[in-house]
Amino acid sequence: MAQERAAALPAEAGAAGGGGAPALLAEWAGSEAAPANDAAMEGASVEDAAAGEACTAALLARTVEVEASAARRRLPTEAARKAAADRLRLARVVLDAGFAADAARAAYEALAGTIAGMLEGPAPESHAALIAGVYRDLMPAGGLPVEAHAALARLHDLGALARAGVPLDAELASSAVEEAATWIGRLGGAATGRAAEA
């Protein structure tokens, strides 16, 4: 088995136009990094070389994926950004007044509104409709980071706790408000800092 892999490597290396790792990009073979890569691979076992190539390919693929995702991401509408800023302001006011559950609900509404503003068409009428739109329109195209969806789910869960009569800790509610503010900012929302509210 090891001999078969060793026999395959020279053919792959030859296809790259050099004596080392296969070219992952058209310009790779002519770059300054290619000779250094070749030297690093000399004396390495076939398994080490294959692992190194796989790691490099995975890193390049992830970089391209992240850049493409950012290019495809839709920004929330202006109305959605303004509404999100208003809901965040409300969340902070009611949190400061000691109403943790109401603050978490307003934070959820702010983030949900921002994400809904990224969808085409009318605003979803429920959480389920919003999630359907996210999975149908945003997630497949890379228009919404998975982590933003997870933050929305956590905020929704906090609302479910409050509806079930479970008291919500003020610190947890504060964290939820800040997480919503962070994601709204990252998704292209309006200014979310306390200074912007004044």
Secondary structure, 3 states (H helix, E strand, C coil): CHHHHHHHHHHHHHHCCCCCCCCCCCCCCCCCHHHHHHHHHCCCCHHHHHHHHHHHHHHHHHHHHHHHHHHHCCCCCHHHHHHHHHHHHHHHHHHHCCCHHHHHHHHHHHHHHHHHCCCCCCCCCCHHHHHHHHHHHHCCCCCCCHHHHHHHHHHHHHHHHHHCCCCCCHHHHHHHHHHHHHHHHHCCCCCCCHHHHC
